[in-house]
Amino acid sequence: MRRLASVTLLLIACAAGAQAPKHENKSAQTAAELRPSGPVTVKADHAEWVQDSTMKYSGHVSLQSDTLNLSGETMDVKQLADGNFEALITGAPAVLDHLPQPGASGPTAQPVHAEARQLSYASGSGTVTLIGQAHLKRGSDEVHGATIGYEVQQRRVRAAGDDQGQVTIIFTPPPPKQNEAGKSDEKKAPAAEAKP
């Protein structure tokens, strides 16, 4: 029987000091709120206009907005009628870098770095899907899986393993609190008494 392990991670909500998203009802968000802010710049060694709304890029490709950077070896970008676009980036690996939210604290203040064989980005929904040997790191926390979905606006992560493996999550707990004397507040287990 094929086993598919999947887990939904709310990395923001799991960490102390996380901020709730400004818009709780995702369906109420407009496409403009989910799009990258500022201009989007695409760079590559070669570009080819394939159809009326599709461009093919190859060689050191990158798609950059003010906080989100995607890069790889090839990229297909399809412009949609509503002004949004879809991009498929392949590489060895394809890379996502999401800068911290300015003035934020907690998880949103940490950069996100992710790698996979392919990245599929939809600007209308603000989602990136990492496909094939996907790995995402936020601060010291890591997620590994066959596929990882990343919602840019909410910084939400969903990961799934394939039929031969599970999702792996590695996180670092916060250090113990220090008291006023600079000593750890963690209680030590009493030492075992020596028997004669």
C-alpha positions in Angstrom: 0.0 0.0 0.0 1.4 3.3 -1.0 2.0 5.6 1.9 1.8 9.3 1.4 2.9 11.3 4.4 1.7 14.9 4.5 1.8 17.5 7.1 0.6 21.0 7.3 2.9 23.4 9.0 1.9 26.8 10.3 5.5 27.8 11.1 4.3 31.3 12.0 1.7 30.2 14.5 3.9 27.6 16.1 6.5 30.1 17.2 6.1 32.5 20.1 5.4 36.1 19.1 4.0 35.3 15.7 1.7 37.9 14.2 -1.7 37.1 12.8 -2.1 37.9 9.1 -3.8 41.2 8.4 -6.5 39.5 6.4 -7.9 36.4 8.1 -10.3 35.5 5.2 -8.1 34.6 2.3 -11.0 34.7 -0.1 -11.4 38.4 0.7 -7.8 39.1 -0.4 -7.5 40.8 -3.8 -5.0 39.7 -6.4 -3.2 43.0 -5.9 -2.5 42.2 -2.2 -0.9 38.8 -3.1 1.2 40.1 -6.0 4.8 41.0 -5.3 5.0 44.7 -4.6 7.1 46.9 -6.8 8.4 46.0 -10.2 9.2 42.3 -11.1 12.5 41.9 -13.0 13.4 38.8 -15.1 17.0 38.2 -16.1 18.5 35.4 -18.2 21.2 34.7 -20.7 18.7 33.9 -23.5 15.0 34.8 -24.0 12.5 33.5 -26.5 8.9 34.6 -27.1 7.1 31.3 -27.7 3.4 32.3 -27.9 1.5 35.5 -27.4 1.6 35.2 -23.6 4.5 32.9 -22.9 8.3 33.6 -22.7 11.0 31.0 -22.3 14.2 32.0 -20.5 17.4 30.0 -20.2 20.8 30.3 -18.6 21.2 31.9 -15.1 17.5 32.9 -14.9 16.1 35.0 -12.1 12.8 36.5 -11.2 13.1 39.3 -8.6 10.6 41.5 -6.8 11.2 43.7 -3.7 11.4 40.8 -1.3 11.1 37.6 -3.3 13.8 36.1 -5.5 13.5 33.0 -7.6 16.4 31.6 -9.7 17.5 28.6 -11.7 18.6 27.4 -15.1 15.4 27.7 -17.2 12.1 29.5 -16.7 8.8 29.6 -18.6 6.6 32.6 -17.8 3.0 32.8 -18.8 1.2 36.1 -18.6 -2.5 35.7 -17.7 -5.4 37.8 -19.0 -5.9 39.4 -15.5 -2.3 40.7 -15.3 -1.1 37.9 -13.1 1.6 35.4 -14.3 2.7 31.9 -13.7 6.4 30.9 -13.7 8.0 27.4 -13.8 11.7 27.4 -12.9 14.0 24.4 -13.1 17.5 24.1 -11.9 20.1 22.0 -10.1 18.7 23.3 -7.8 16.0 26.0 -8.4 16.2 28.5 -5.6 13.7 30.7 -3.6 14.9 33.5 -1.3 12.3 35.5 0.6 13.6 38.4 2.6 12.4 39.1 6.2 9.4 41.4 6.6 10.6 44.9 7.4 10.1 45.9 11.0 8.8 42.4 11.9 9.6 40.3 14.9 9.5 36.5 15.5 9.3 34.2 12.5 8.5 36.9 9.9 11.8 38.6 10.8 13.7 35.6 9.5 14.7 35.0 5.9 13.4 32.0 4.0 15.6 30.0 1.7 14.3 27.0 -0.3 15.6 24.7 -3.0 14.1 22.0 -5.3 14.4 20.6 -8.8 11.4 22.8 -9.9 9.7 25.9 -8.5 6.2 26.8 -9.7 5.1 30.3 -8.8 1.6 31.7 -9.3 1.4 35.4 -8.6 -2.4 35.5 -8.4 -2.5 33.2 -5.4 0.9 34.2 -4.1 2.1 30.5 -3.8 5.3 28.7 -4.7 5.3 25.0 -5.1 8.7 23.3 -4.7 8.8 19.9 -6.5 11.5 17.2 -6.2 14.0 17.0 -3.3 12.4 20.1 -1.8 14.2 21.7 1.2 13.1 24.9 2.9 14.9 26.7 5.7 13.6 29.6 7.9 16.2 30.7 10.4 17.4 27.5 12.0 14.2 25.6 11.2 14.2 23.2 8.2 11.6 21.2 6.3 12.5 18.4 3.8 10.0 16.6 1.5 9.1 15.5 -2.0 7.0 18.7 -2.4 6.6 21.8 -0.4 4.0 24.5 -0.8 4.9 28.0 0.3 2.3 30.8 0.7 4.4 34.0 0.3 2.0 36.5 2.0 1.3 34.4 5.1 4.7 32.6 5.0 2.8 29.4 5.5 4.4 26.0 4.6 2.8 22.7 3.6 5.0 19.7 2.9 4.4 16.2 1.6 6.5 13.1 1.3 6.4 10.7 -1.6 5.3 7.0 -1.4 8.8 6.1 -0.3 9.5 8.7 2.4 8.1 11.0 5.0 8.4 14.7 5.6 11.3 15.7 7.9 11.1 18.7 10.1 14.1 20.0 12.1 13.5 22.9 14.5 15.7 24.4 17.2 13.9 25.2 20.5 14.6 28.6 22.0 17.5 28.7 24.5 16.6 28.5 28.2 15.8 31.8 29.9 18.5 33.4 31.9 17.8 34.7 35.4 19.2 38.0 36.7 22.4 36.3 37.8 23.0 35.1 34.3 22.3 31.4 35.2 19.9 29.2 33.4 16.4 28.8 35.0 16.3 25.2 33.9 16.1 22.8 36.9 18.8 20.2 37.1 18.0 16.6 38.0 19.5 15.7 41.4 22.6 13.7 41.2 22.3 10.0 41.9 23.5 8.9 45.3 26.5 6.6 45.4 25.9 3.2 46.9 28.6 1.6 49.0 
